[in-house]
């Protein structure tokens, strides 16, 4: 003990006894081993002290640290330290020493003993790794008092400011809580047995963690994986997921808060920020419907995004690396779950911090506009010990459609508090929330999950009480009539009380109300799914009618549907949960075939339809069916692929035919094997089209059905030239395609010829026309000559002759 501290009565024998007991014999009840002292515990957990002077002694020196502390002038002080120079014979005191302050610190105070535990870890660490990264070393020293049951800092400062590089340390309280939380996560996930090997590990920074994990059989967990898991665990803290990697065991940590949390959408507004390496940002939306989210960033393979759908069982999706742009949309947001968080994070590990710029926007329906009612002037004059008193602040709702969403308050430590909501301070509380653990020394937000106030309420009061906490007070001078205190005899104006030094409390408590006002959007009809397919032996399917707006949706279905179909219900009202509509098929009223119809649905939020397709098999004979297809050609689309399905017994024959000279099918006829599908291509000669509707026919083996194809392109002057149209495919890759389709246009009924020549002018393949009608004709070629031999790669000439005219086109064949 420094002699001056004895002389000035800041240290006496009780302080020395208390330090000795704390070092050797006992630690508080929350300790991993309360029957052992700080030194004994830390020797087991972290390792041995250096014993640089070989005397086997550790000195805890109680001194007035020369830190410039002066009561009323400079209130900051250094509570203790370890000096590495003491490990050098020529530079320090050459001994194992921990220095603990006695002015104003008090060794009878557990907070001072917390510093002893912190500094002892530094001394032990120096024994094994003298050049350890500061952030890692400080993280372990922050862990020491926490697991030994001493008072520690709240993690809240970091969890309210997460975009900070982990492997960088700036001596701020926020960075202390950052490294403390990281080390605590590692301890809770992997256990105390890994701590000493981590201290002894000679590699530095995050590589130390990876090496220790490898030594314990976790070689599959890289430092980048550990970062990712930690970023997610900080948000959800759910140890039931993924073998506990997304949680802190049974420990409770403060909630993440961010400037990027929103009760509504940015509606196209771009919000920009920068992300630090080894850091994460949290973008959260917690109200509204039908979200669409997009983010762009300067692409990096180590810029990643985790997406959390907050539900009873959280759904976690990770994109690593994250593409740019990154897009996400979900019409179920606001229906099956009401909160979603995007976590952009960086696993880039650099000795010096680097940043990546990113920009995001979100759109959706509804949500809330939030506003804080605050009277405290955003300043803390001092904290007032509640001592089982109840402090309250009165508020007035901003408008009739506003609701009380949350309370914010500022207490000086994380001891539990009780929150109450009153409509009047002279009556019973409307709601009581006990044992709420706050974030000490900063603002705590507590959300009310239900509507507490009645629809007619215009004013209310929020209160905080605790037997072991102090509430922030701001000396605004305007608290009369809104700041109150219940000291046991009912609520009285706070201005009727004074502090111990005679200051009248005319200000306000650091209690705020968070008010939400709904963003109103018109009702909007959404059908999910919008198509239903009844396959063999299916009799009932359902779809859901949802409302993506915030006003009530009224919908109905006219009952003009066939007798084989029944829908129930056919009308309803829905706000946010959706209405289920069941479609039932009476197959006794169906003949074999495929039946299709669109059922219109009318609503005050727009009109739409649900498509229904029903397959009824033929169990008595052969029959084919044409599966639903889009029958529209346009200026860019000249080919439509049709699927012919066998719905009967054995093989089913089929045929397509048309009187149109500019529509052709290939193959136009054939057989479909049992329970199989054949693909047929419909080709349109778009330059020869004269009408927008092109009729055709399909024979299914039983009946002939009419088809109507639609051309939505521009109808030009009819092309009447003899032509070889572009082949499908060109180039013809024999290694990937079985055949290419040759399309030609005839102009008369005279006999034509179609021949392929090689580059030497030699005829290699000829084709025979089935008929000579003017219009489109199709031929498939497999790359063989007339003798059935494969042709070599090269350029070939397709030559068409008719009525003294010639048309030609080059084609490239590649084997």
Secondary structure, 3 states (H helix, E strand, C coil): CCHHHHHCCCCCHHHHHHHHHHHHCCCCCCCCCCCCCHHHHHHHHCCCCCCCCCCCCCEEEEECCCCCCECCCECCCCCEECCHHHHCCCCCCCCCEEEEECCCCCCCCHHHHHHHHHHHHHHHHHHHCCCCCHHHHHHHHHHHHHHCCCCCCCCHHHHCCCCCCCCCCCCCHHHHHHHHHHHHHHHHHHCCHHHHHHHHCCCCHHHHHHHHHHHCCCCCCCHHHHHHHHHHHHHHCCCCCHHHCCCCCCCCCCCCCCCCEECCCCCCCCEEEEEECCCECCEEECCCEEEEEEEEECCCCCEEEEEEEECCCCEEEEECCCCCCEEEEECCECCCECEEEEEEEECCCCCCCCEEEEEEEEEEECCEEEEEECCCCCCCCEEEECCCCEEEEEEECCCCCEEEEEEEEEECCCCCEEEEEECCCCCCCCEEEEEECCCCCEEEEEECCCCCCCCCCCEEEEEEECCCCEEEEECCCCCCCCEEEECCCCEEEHHHCECCCCCECCCEECEEEEEEEECCCCCCEEEECCEEEECCCCCEEEEEEEECCCCCEEEECCCCCCCCEEEECCEEEECCCCEEEEEEECHHHCCCEEEEEEEEEEECCCCEEEEEEEEECCCCCCCEEECCCCCEECCCCCEEEEEEEECCCCCEEEEEECCCCCEEEECCEEEECCCCEEEEEEEECHHHCCCCEEEEEEECCCCEEEEEEEECCCCCCCCCCCEEEEEECCCEECCCCCCEEEEEEECCCCCCEEEEECCCCCEEEEECCCCCCCEEEEEEECCECCCCCECCCEEEEEEEEECCEEEEEEEEEEC
